[in-house]
């Protein structure tokens, strides 16, 4: 009996580790299955993110190829951590981070663009800042002989799955800080629809939507300077755009703007928003390497401005029409050619009050202008030429029933060459033969411009 008990105890002792091992094996299997489930969820999340990013790349390619500038830059994707992911494992999980690590939603992308140039002219700095274009605008160039420029800080981040937020803050060399743009853009409306609100560059034209460092020339064209001012149409307001469901890119846009532009409207022209914009643009491929953009735009509203004539105040209504064309041929990244042109027609009517007289005079003026420019790229070099002029087909300046004469038609001819050391550095030399003084005298202007960019600056659109 004793021997049987001893034998039983020995068998139990021998089987016990096996039973424990079986229990341990089952727990390990369960743990591995849970780990596999978590990894599967992580893989599914990452596959979903990859698909979203691929869609954004496709949309960005269409905007670069077809869009006129209304498409927003592709936003960094903030990847949510997988279930039960531990802190510090975002790099292992492939998480897209901001400038200093972490989520892009809590850490915006920041960039800095330095735009500096040396400028020389036949005129003195005082003459440049005080001499406008007679019959068109009293606003001068705002340049001085010597060194000019600014540094532009840009910020961008997705707010949540429904909105993106943008801001642009230029700081001039004289220390002036300005909030140029600060606006939100929707990202979750039905396909083709988008809303923008805040202060932004109007979609009035492709050129107007561009920042200065993205221009093909150092300065703006004559029609923009005469009708909208050097900075263009940058306004607080709201914008709605819709990409029509057509076989080719077609965009409709409408805006309600505050009307602060001092050349075309004036902040005190009305109590509240008093400028309205509408545009229709289309883009299509002409070949595998060439694309054409065509657009028509109109902006109008109440006006109260002191830029019509010296020591005068104009109160009335303004309408500005715009026809634009942009052609681009790009067979490779080392060679391209672009041809761009716009025709603008401004109509204003109202009362011009000479500040030295009690009785205002009725003013009606219908004036136009255009520019055409071409830029050819070969490797890192680009060569450009531009011709711009006012009073092309009409120059009606009827004051108190009398047509006014302001001298020869304003026009300019420009040539430029720039060298792009990299995607972030550009050196440009530009010459302008200027005939806008109204006296028939020539102003020779020379620019030597340097542009540098650092940080997470989005690619420029088509």
Secondary structure, 3 states (H helix, E strand, C coil): CHHHHHHHHHHHHHHHHHHHHHHHHHHHHHHHHHHHHHHHHHHHHHHHHHHHHHHHHHHHHHHHHCCCCCCCCCCCCCCCCCCCCCCCCCCCCCCCECCCCCECCCCCEEEEEEEEEEEEECCCHHHHHHCCECCCECCCCCCCCEEEEEEEEEEEEEEECCEEEEEEEEEECCCCEEEEEEEEEECCCCCCEEEEEEEEECCCCCCCCCCHHHCCCCCCCHHHHHHCCCCCCEEEEEEEEEECCCCCEEEEEEEEECCCCCCCCCHHHCCCCCEEEEEEEEEEECCCCEEEEEEEEEEEEEEEECCCCCCEEEEEEEEEEEEEEEEEEEEECCEEEEEEEEEEEEEEEEEEEECCCCCCEEEEEEEEEEEEEEEEEECCEEEEEEEEEEEEEEEEEEECCEECCCCCCCEEEEEEEEEEEECCEEEEEEEEEEECCCCCCCEEEEEEEEEEEEECCCCCCC
